Amino acid sequence: MHIVGQEWLANGTIRVEVMATTTRATCPHCQKRCVKIHDTRPRTKRDIALGGHPVELIVLKRRFRCLHCRKSFTEPDTACGWRRKTTKRLREEIGKQACTQPVAHVAKATGVGPRFVEECFQSVAVHALERKGLSLDEHQPLHTPHFLGIDEFARRKGHRYDTILCDLEARQVLEVSAGRKQEEVVALLERLNDPDAVKAVSMDMSASYRPAVQLCLPKAQIVVDHFHVIQHVMKGFKKVLQSWAHKKEGKPLLEGKQSLFLRAPEDLTEEQAHERTRIGEHLPLLEMAWLLKEEIRAWYATATLTTAAKKLDAWIEKVQLHGPDPLRKTLSAFKNWRQEILAFFQFLPTRISNGFVQGKNNRTKALMRQGYGYRNRQHLRLRILLEHVA
């Protein structure tokens, strides 16, 4: 294309007239080269804004008359595409904006309809995923990494859930599939093209994920994410802390001070640590619960493959003898998931963790809040997959 003319309109719009640089075209009927121009017709298109000013593109499309078959035809529009009223670069720009913003926001800002924005987004997503060897098809086989991370997130709390599967080595999302039930997770894992290549799968203590992994990936070691184990113990400790905060002897000491027992000791200032110790001296049972909670954190930080089981058994025995009832109730998880919890130490110094997956889940929640929720699950899935592609 070359510019034929340009002008500023009163409303601030820049109008640009362009025409193809070629002087001949191929007849679509007989495939002969044509040079005879029958007439020229202007077509109004929309282009990317320039300096904040809208750009109106007038494409002067020529109609050729073939001297061989005597038929007329219009030259192809390479800048916009067949029957398109916008340029390719404008559609690409709108699609890129929709990768990071809600469709309704992009549609309002650009002055187009939401359906058009969705179409631009789909086009950008297809090209971006194809460059990374991914597919829009939720039934295509998936490449198999050595270490997998799997978790769930709620599209509608208590009603609809999706499962996210990640490659922990490459730190990228492999797939986002609908549902979290065992049969739905099995269908997802069966898409892996080499199940025997998986060495370990990191997960939380999910009743549906474990049997699905054992069925589809029999050679993979299940590793319970250490963050979820500590979080499980913390839930029991919080119940202990809250019970003391409502007791007569604990209420005046813990008012406004509960965070001192919830934060990691290394995050406390010297003054805060001294205050926490002072409260613990007055409430020895709470102090014991806090020490037991801190011991499980220290266990993850210091234990090795040879010492992990022995230290864990010693901690469990101490909780059974000296721990308050809410902490003792947390021990059932260590009984039911003992092998998977200890498996964390089989892959040291590499830490098999669901931290990357949790980060993606947090980002997904932010996306859903930004868009006031997503009724279109396919759109949300593409947004999540595009997070690591962009």
C-alpha angles and dihedrals in degrees: 000000000000129000115255097178144335138199143173116244124214093251092058096260119140112223116200126184116207137176135189115268094222119092097203139044139196116254109239090210104052101009092234123140113254129200102169110103111210097188143319125243126190119231121192115224135173122236137182113295116259118217090341092307121117114246121219111197118204108198111198101212116195125215115215128204114215114227091203105051096017093230128132126227139169121244115250119263105233095173097058110009133238112328092348122144095195133058122252092244091053091051090047092050092050090048092052091050090052089056090069104023135052114270093239091054092050092046092052094045095049098038097239135114123273091239090058091049090051090052091051091048092051091051093050091045093052094053094044094050093045090056088057094045093251128130139217089223111099091205100056118114116264127223111248122236125194095243124040132189121201131184143145135241131190120244086182115011112247094002117054127027135176130201121228120204119196139187103231094194098052091031095227138123114256100186146341112213133183119257137013102228119120096255091049092050090047090055089052096048092046088066091069107109095214111027093174091062092069110101100179141004120206117209145142122261094285120163092208100044098053098058090043092053092044090052100044101029106035094164095050122099114229112225120193109220109251092221091062091049092053090043089052091054090044091058089058092046093050089057089054091048094048092049091054091045089061097045121099095242095043104041098076092045098047100039104125090352104085092102089066088069095042099050122079113264091238089059094056123094119235090258092049092048090051091050092049090051091050091053091046091055090057093044105040095170091055089047090054091051090049092051091051090050091050092048092063089053090049090048092060091047099048111022123101133201091269097045103033098087095046094048092047092052090050091051092048091051091050091051091050092051103037108011124105119249097264090055093046089055090059090063093080089075091055089053096048096040102030097125093045093048093050090047087076089078095052092076101045133166081032106070110217100207140155091224093114091048091049089051090053090048091053090049089049091053089051090051091051092048090048091053095038088244129316121255089179103074093185091057092051090048091054091047090055094046091048092054092085096032098060 
